[in-house]
C-alpha cells in the first residue's frame, strides 16, 4: 500500500481528536455512595466514644470501673512504645499460625478424600459429622489430660477448631465441581493425582479460600479462649492478668487489639476470597 496521496484525490483532514489515543476516565459516580457507606460505618463508633466520654465526665464512677478514653489511649501508647503489647501479640499470632498450618493440612486432606473418593466418604463422613458437632470448649478437659497446660494444649485446641471449616469447605467445593470438568478427566483417564491438581483444586479453590477465611477466624476466637483458660503469655493472658488487677485500661487495650487484628484478618482474607471467586466455573 502506498503511503503517498495522489494530487487528484481530495484532501481529507481528520479531526485532531481521532489522532489522539483514547483515554478511558473512570466513572466517579459511585464515589459519593462509597464515601457515604464509610461515613455511616464510622458514625456508630464515634457515637460510642462520645457516650463513653460523657459517662466518665457526668456520671460519678471510679476510674477502676470506667477509665476515661484519654487514659486508655495513653495506656495504649505506653504499651506499644514499651513493646509489651507487641510481644504478647507476636506469641498469639505464632500460635494461630502453627494451628492453621497443622489443622488446615488435616482439614484439606479430609475434605479432598471425602470429595474425590466415595469409599473415603463412606468411612469418614459419619465420624466427621459427629466430630464437627463438638464445640472447642468441650475438648478442653480431654486436651488438658493428654497435653497438660503447656504450649501443646494451646496448639492442639486451636487445631481442632480449624479442622472443621477447612474440611467442610474443601468437601463442598469439590462436590460442586462442574460435571463437564469431571467428564474431561474421565475421558483423558486422569489418575487421582492428576484429577486433584488439574481439575478438583482449581475448580474448588474459591470455596477452599472461603474455608481458609472461616478457619482463620475460628482459630483467632479459639486462641483467646485458650489463653484465657491457661497461659502465661499472649493477649488472652494479658487480658486476664489485667482483669485480676482491676486494670480496666489494659483490658480495653487488649479487647481493642483482639478486635482490630480479627478485623484485619477478615478483611485481608475476604479480599483474597473475592479475587479468586472470579475463577469459579459457571454452570455444571
KETORVO-538792 format. One record per residue (C-alpha): x, y, z. Coordinates in Angstrom, 1 decimal. Layout:
! KETORVO-538792
SITE,X,Y,Z
...
END
This chain:
! KETORVO-538792
SITE,0.0,0.0,0.0
SITE,1.4,3.4,-1.0
SITE,1.9,5.9,1.8
SITE,1.7,8.9,-0.6
SITE,-1.5,10.6,-1.6
SITE,-2.4,11.4,-5.3
SITE,-2.9,15.0,-6.2
SITE,-6.2,14.1,-7.9
SITE,-7.7,12.8,-4.6
SITE,-9.5,15.2,-2.4
SITE,-7.6,16.2,0.7
SITE,-9.3,14.7,3.8
SITE,-8.4,16.4,7.1
SITE,-9.1,14.2,10.1
SITE,-10.1,15.8,13.4
SITE,-7.4,16.1,16.0
SITE,-9.4,14.0,18.4
SITE,-9.2,11.0,16.2
SITE,-5.4,11.1,16.1
SITE,-5.1,11.1,19.9
SITE,-5.2,7.9,21.9
SITE,-8.4,7.2,23.6
SITE,-8.2,7.7,27.3
SITE,-10.8,6.0,29.5
SITE,-11.7,8.1,32.5
SITE,-13.1,6.0,35.4
SITE,-16.6,6.9,36.5
SITE,-16.8,8.9,39.7
SITE,-20.5,8.3,40.1
SITE,-20.0,5.6,42.8
SITE,-17.6,7.7,44.9
SITE,-20.3,9.6,46.9
SITE,-22.1,6.3,47.7
SITE,-18.8,4.7,48.7
SITE,-17.8,7.5,51.0
SITE,-21.3,7.6,52.3
SITE,-21.2,4.0,53.4
SITE,-17.8,4.6,55.0
SITE,-19.2,7.6,56.9
SITE,-22.1,5.6,58.1
SITE,-19.8,2.9,59.4
SITE,-17.8,5.5,61.4
SITE,-20.8,7.2,63.0
SITE,-21.6,4.4,65.4
SITE,-18.0,4.0,66.8
SITE,-17.8,7.8,67.2
SITE,-21.2,7.8,69.0
SITE,-20.0,5.1,71.4
SITE,-16.8,7.1,72.0
SITE,-18.8,10.3,72.7
SITE,-21.2,8.4,75.1
SITE,-18.1,6.9,76.9
SITE,-16.6,10.3,77.4
SITE,-19.9,11.8,78.6
SITE,-20.3,8.9,81.1
SITE,-16.8,9.5,82.5
SITE,-17.4,13.2,82.9
SITE,-21.0,13.5,84.2
SITE,-21.6,10.1,85.8
SITE,-19.7,9.5,89.1
SITE,-17.8,6.3,88.5
SITE,-14.3,5.5,89.9
SITE,-11.6,5.1,87.2
SITE,-11.3,1.4,88.2
SITE,-14.7,0.8,86.7
SITE,-14.7,3.1,83.7
SITE,-11.4,4.8,82.8
SITE,-11.5,7.8,80.5
SITE,-10.8,7.4,76.8
SITE,-7.8,9.6,77.0
SITE,-6.3,7.4,79.8
SITE,-6.9,4.3,77.7
SITE,-5.2,5.9,74.8
SITE,-2.2,6.8,77.0
SITE,-2.0,3.2,78.2
SITE,-2.1,2.0,74.5
SITE,0.8,4.4,73.6
SITE,2.8,3.2,76.7
SITE,2.3,-0.5,75.9
SITE,3.2,0.0,72.2
SITE,6.3,2.0,73.0
SITE,7.5,-0.4,75.6
SITE,7.0,-3.4,73.3
SITE,4.8,-5.2,75.8
SITE,1.7,-5.3,73.5
SITE,3.8,-6.4,70.5
SITE,5.4,-9.2,72.5
SITE,2.1,-10.7,73.6
SITE,0.6,-10.2,70.1
SITE,3.6,-12.0,68.5
SITE,3.1,-15.0,70.8
SITE,-0.6,-15.2,69.9
SITE,0.0,-14.8,66.2
SITE,2.6,-17.6,66.3
SITE,0.1,-20.0,68.0
SITE,-2.5,-19.2,65.4
SITE,0.0,-19.7,62.5
SITE,1.0,-23.2,63.8
SITE,-2.6,-24.2,64.4
SITE,-3.8,-23.1,61.0
SITE,-0.8,-24.9,59.3
SITE,-1.5,-28.2,61.2
SITE,-5.3,-28.0,61.3
SITE,-5.6,-26.7,57.8
SITE,-3.5,-29.5,56.4
SITE,-5.6,-32.1,58.2
SITE,-8.8,-30.4,57.1
SITE,-7.7,-30.2,53.5
SITE,-6.7,-33.9,53.4
SITE,-10.1,-34.9,54.9
SITE,-12.1,-32.7,52.5
SITE,-10.2,-33.9,49.4
SITE,-10.6,-37.5,50.5
SITE,-14.3,-37.2,51.0
SITE,-14.8,-35.2,47.9
SITE,-12.8,-37.3,45.5
SITE,-13.4,-40.8,46.8
SITE,-16.8,-42.3,47.6
SITE,-15.2,-45.1,49.7
SITE,-13.4,-42.5,51.8
SITE,-16.6,-40.5,52.2
SITE,-18.4,-43.7,53.4
SITE,-15.7,-44.3,56.0
SITE,-15.0,-40.7,57.1
SITE,-18.3,-38.7,56.8
SITE,-20.3,-40.2,59.7
SITE,-17.4,-39.9,62.1
SITE,-16.5,-36.4,60.8
SITE,-20.2,-35.3,61.2
SITE,-20.1,-36.4,64.8
SITE,-16.7,-34.7,65.4
SITE,-17.9,-31.4,64.0
SITE,-20.8,-31.1,66.5
SITE,-18.5,-30.7,69.5
SITE,-17.6,-27.1,70.4
SITE,-14.0,-26.3,71.2
SITE,-14.7,-25.8,74.8
SITE,-15.9,-29.4,75.1
SITE,-12.5,-30.6,74.1
SITE,-10.6,-28.7,76.7
SITE,-10.9,-31.2,79.6
SITE,-9.6,-34.0,77.4
SITE,-6.9,-31.9,75.9
SITE,-5.7,-30.9,79.4
SITE,-5.4,-34.6,80.3
SITE,-3.4,-35.5,77.3
SITE,-1.3,-32.4,76.8
SITE,-1.2,-30.7,80.2
SITE,-1.3,-26.9,80.3
SITE,1.8,-26.2,78.3
SITE,2.1,-24.9,74.8
SITE,0.9,-28.1,73.2
SITE,-2.5,-27.6,74.8
SITE,-3.0,-24.3,73.0
SITE,-1.9,-25.6,69.6
SITE,-3.9,-28.8,69.9
SITE,-7.1,-27.0,70.9
SITE,-6.9,-24.3,68.2
SITE,-6.1,-27.0,65.7
SITE,-9.3,-28.8,66.5
SITE,-11.2,-25.6,65.8
SITE,-9.5,-25.2,62.4
SITE,-10.0,-28.7,61.0
SITE,-13.8,-28.5,60.6
SITE,-14.1,-25.3,58.5
SITE,-11.2,-26.4,56.2
SITE,-12.6,-29.9,55.7
SITE,-16.2,-28.8,55.1
SITE,-15.3,-26.0,52.6
SITE,-13.0,-28.3,50.7
SITE,-15.5,-31.1,50.5
SITE,-18.3,-28.8,49.4
SITE,-16.0,-27.1,46.8
SITE,-15.1,-30.5,45.2
SITE,-18.7,-31.7,45.4
SITE,-19.7,-28.6,43.3
SITE,-17.1,-29.1,40.6
SITE,-19.0,-29.0,37.3
SITE,-19.8,-32.4,35.8
SITE,-18.2,-31.4,32.5
SITE,-14.8,-31.0,34.1
SITE,-15.1,-34.4,35.7
SITE,-16.0,-35.9,32.4
SITE,-12.9,-34.4,30.9
SITE,-10.8,-36.1,33.5
SITE,-12.5,-39.4,32.8
SITE,-12.0,-39.1,29.0
SITE,-8.3,-38.4,29.4
SITE,-8.1,-41.2,32.1
SITE,-6.5,-38.9,34.7
SITE,-5.0,-40.5,37.7
SITE,-6.0,-39.5,41.3
SITE,-3.2,-37.0,41.5
SITE,-3.9,-35.5,38.1
SITE,-7.6,-35.2,38.9
SITE,-6.7,-33.5,42.1
SITE,-4.2,-30.9,40.7
SITE,-5.7,-30.3,37.3
SITE,-9.4,-30.4,38.0
SITE,-10.5,-30.5,41.6
SITE,-8.1,-28.0,43.1
SITE,-8.5,-25.2,40.5
SITE,-12.3,-25.5,40.4
SITE,-12.7,-25.8,44.2
SITE,-10.2,-23.0,45.0
SITE,-12.8,-20.2,45.7
SITE,-14.7,-22.5,48.1
SITE,-11.4,-23.6,49.8
SITE,-10.4,-20.0,50.3
SITE,-13.8,-19.3,52.0
SITE,-12.9,-22.2,54.3
SITE,-9.5,-20.7,54.9
SITE,-11.1,-17.4,55.9
SITE,-13.6,-19.1,58.3
SITE,-10.9,-21.3,59.7
SITE,-8.6,-18.5,60.5
SITE,-11.3,-16.6,62.2
SITE,-12.2,-19.7,64.2
SITE,-8.6,-20.0,65.2
SITE,-8.4,-16.4,66.4
SITE,-11.5,-16.9,68.5
SITE,-10.3,-20.2,69.9
SITE,-7.0,-18.7,70.7
SITE,-8.5,-16.1,73.0
SITE,-10.4,-18.7,74.8
SITE,-7.4,-21.0,75.3
SITE,-5.2,-18.1,76.5
SITE,-7.9,-17.1,78.9
SITE,-8.0,-20.7,80.2
SITE,-4.3,-21.5,80.8
SITE,-1.5,-19.4,79.6
SITE,1.5,-17.3,80.8
SITE,1.8,-15.0,77.7
SITE,-0.4,-13.8,74.8
SITE,-3.2,-11.4,74.5
SITE,-5.7,-13.6,76.4
SITE,-3.3,-14.0,79.3
SITE,-2.7,-10.2,79.4
SITE,-6.4,-9.7,79.4
SITE,-7.0,-12.0,82.4
SITE,-3.9,-10.6,84.2
SITE,-5.2,-7.0,83.9
SITE,-8.7,-8.0,85.0
SITE,-7.4,-9.6,88.1
SITE,-5.5,-6.4,88.9
SITE,-8.6,-4.3,88.0
SITE,-6.6,-2.5,85.3
SITE,-9.5,-1.9,83.0
SITE,-7.5,0.4,80.8
SITE,-5.2,-2.5,79.9
SITE,-8.3,-4.7,79.5
SITE,-9.8,-2.3,77.0
SITE,-6.5,-2.1,75.1
SITE,-6.4,-5.9,74.8
SITE,-10.0,-6.0,73.7
SITE,-9.4,-3.4,71.0
SITE,-6.3,-5.2,69.8
SITE,-8.1,-8.5,69.6
SITE,-10.9,-6.9,67.6
SITE,-8.6,-5.0,65.3
SITE,-6.4,-8.0,64.5
SITE,-9.5,-10.1,63.8
SITE,-10.9,-7.3,61.5
SITE,-7.6,-7.2,59.6
SITE,-7.6,-10.9,59.2
SITE,-11.2,-10.9,57.9
SITE,-10.6,-8.0,55.5
SITE,-7.4,-9.5,54.0
SITE,-8.8,-13.0,53.6
SITE,-12.1,-11.6,52.3
SITE,-10.2,-9.7,49.6
SITE,-8.3,-12.8,48.6
SITE,-11.5,-14.8,48.5
SITE,-13.3,-12.3,46.3
SITE,-10.3,-12.1,44.0
SITE,-10.2,-15.8,43.4
SITE,-14.0,-16.2,43.3
SITE,-13.9,-14.8,39.7
SITE,-12.1,-18.0,38.7
SITE,-15.1,-20.1,39.8
SITE,-16.5,-22.1,36.8
SITE,-20.1,-21.3,35.9
SITE,-22.7,-24.0,35.3
SITE,-22.5,-27.7,35.9
END
